Amino acid sequence: MTSFGAIEMVYPVSPDNVWMAERLKKELLSYRIPAAVQKKTGIRDLSEMKTPALIVFCMPESVKDPEVEAAIERFRASDRSNRIIALILDGAPGERFPEGLLHETLPDGTTVDREPLAANISAPTRKEKLKKLETEKLRIIASVLGVAFDDLKNRRKRQRMRIAAAAGAVLFVFAAAFLGYALSRVRVMTGQQEELSGQYAEAQEAEREAELQRNAAKEAFAGTIASEAGKVLDSGDSELALLLCLELLPEMRNVDLLTEVFRDSLAGLCAEGYVPVTEEGPYTRLRYGLTPRQFLDKQEQMTEPAGDQFEDSIYPPLPEEAESEEDYIELKREAFSVEESCAFYVGKFKTPDGRSIFCGKIHFPDHPEKDYYLKDRQGAHLRLEKAVFLPDGTFLGVGYKDKLAYRVRIADGEILPFFDEEAEGIQETDTGGTVLPIHVTAFQYFEGTDAVFGTAASAVEAYGLRPFRYSGILEGAWSLEEQKETAYLFGLCNSELKVYTKTPFAECCVLKAEADYISSSSLKAVELPDGKEIVRYLGSFYELPEGKLLYSFKKYDFGRIINLEDDISSEGWVPVQLLNETIFWDVRSGKEAGRIPVPYDPAIINRPSDGKFYGPYDERGHRRSASAFNRNGVVWEYRRSAREVPEKLEDQIALAEELLQGRTLTKRERAQYHLLTPAS
């Protein structure tokens, strides 16, 4: 409720109603009562009112509002029904008047229906309500003062007429004065006309001079941008050079250097073979939606084994029987099995007397009730390292302290005999650990292989998987490697490479180093689109399984090889860094497939090259296509045939926009070259 003087306003409480009440109060207090009405009522302004009046805001919310009903009832009880004024703000007829306004109970108990007269300012917006209030406030004021609405309305009409008459008289006086003034000015203006004509001619000449200066400034700026675009093009960023030129074309086509750089950039992108496109950042963002770091991380994730569902560390309670002042123990993941939905974690805890107890725990994330701490046959905690899970429901590992070999059943942690069949020279201890023919320090299992391997410092043992039995030592091999998604394993030796089939596990060929071979320890294998597999070893490439030599790079091939790149594409192309260029060699055909001119940099000698293939990823061979190659931060794309560059500038612009694939200048690039950001 809002009140001032003898006037009260009642309404359902809301921000809009409070605002309207304050606005109505301001309008009523600022109203100037006409002199004739002042004389009739003896009231100069509404703040002097002595007789109470009630203004009721009418809307659907008012119908059941207890405060509104109480105020109406209070005025009726004091015999002031005629001093209640309705103000309609919202709602349809029949659902906006409170019951107290529609029905009145007389002293004899009878109920009389009333049709309240009301001021109406209902509208969808505040602005429209205020516009209606300009007129409707007169109805409210007339009811408060007890005078007729026309007394106030006609006063406003008479006031407007007086103002109009006064304004007309003033305009007449001014018109007469202006006529005399105008006649005197005609003579003066006639004399000034010739002077103004001369000044206008001078202004036109100045405008032409300014236009010439603006055009000269534009041409100078276009020349600067063309020069910068030329430098960018020389660095290998053809797309950025095109974008810089397109900012000023076709408007500045008269600047020869600008159109020359634009055409050279376009011709470079349309040439045959490898062409420089742009820097790696814009390239990976536009083609793959990734930053260069994300692009490389994604490629690494494609070749890494699964296992994200297993935490790197867990913090379980200590074993119940453990004596320790610690409540929890930190265990780190040693190995995991996606098929068994579990992981093996290792760690240690201290006893009250300071001894370290090394332990291991099998953890099932989806069924933690199956978790258990691993113990040997004598009941002591057992920590294994270099563990590997096998598809037969067991896992292998080397004892952290005793360095013995253990085989454990995953389901319940039982220490099993290491082999399913007896083997000569195998010794089992009371703890369940086994002494193997060689001092095995780690176990390996490769998916898709029917064998398991134990590796030592310079030897490899093989075990049959089903049944699990001792097979023997791999002759000559001192380590074993796998290339993802190939059907082969590779045994590294001093000067040769032994190749084994995975299933059945057997030696299929031996690759020997060629004379004058390129020194490189990298071993790379890839499956080509036709299903053939090739392997790279010490600068030579072989076709599997026969071990047929496809091509061998020698130290002084092509003048001098600086670096044999570490990468190999899904098509079987190899990048070879020479003194002044990189060539791409198709090892299947023994022919050059493409080349990139790269100035000689002594810093690249004796260090791994940073060249990487950037084409689409081949899921089958786990290699990227040679359709794009990143050299020193610039990405080059391979074109099988050249594309003709049109003669007309408009056609060249259309071709450039097609090649840019929607790329535009970034804010950073615009700021760097002082280009305005286009209006959105």
Secondary structure, DSSP 8 states (H G I E B T S, - for coil): -EEETTEEEE----HHHHHHHHHHHHHHHT----HHHHHHH--SSGGG--S-EEEEEESGGGTT-HHHHHHHHHHHHTT-GGGEEEEE-S--TTSSS-HHHHEEE-TTS-EEE----EEE---SSHHHHHHHHHHHHHHHHHHHHT--HHHHHHHHHHHHHHHHHHHHHHHHHHHHHHHHHHHHHHHHHHHHHHHHHHHHHHHHHHHHHHHHHHHHHHHHHHHHHHHHHHHHHHTT-HHHHHHHHHTTTTTTTT-HHHHHHHHHHHHHHTSSEEEEEEEHHHHHHHHHSS-HHHHHHHHHHHHS---TTS-SEE--B--TT---S-SB--EEEEEEETTTTEEEEEEEEE-TTS-EEEEEEEE-TT-GGG-EE-B-TTS-B--EEEEEE-TTSEEEEEETTT--EEEEETTT--EE-S-SS--TT-EE-TTS-EE-SS---EEE--TT-SEEEEE-SS-EEEEETTTTEEEEE-TT-SEEEE-TT-SEEEEE-SSEEEEEETTTTEEEEEEE--TTB-----EEEEE-TTS-EEEEETTEEEEETTTEEEEE-BTTTTS--SEE-S---TTSEEEEE-SSEEEEEETTTTEEEEEEE----GGGTTS----EE-S-EETTTTEE-TTEEEETTEEEEEESS-----SSHHHHHHHHHHHHTT----HHHHHHTT------
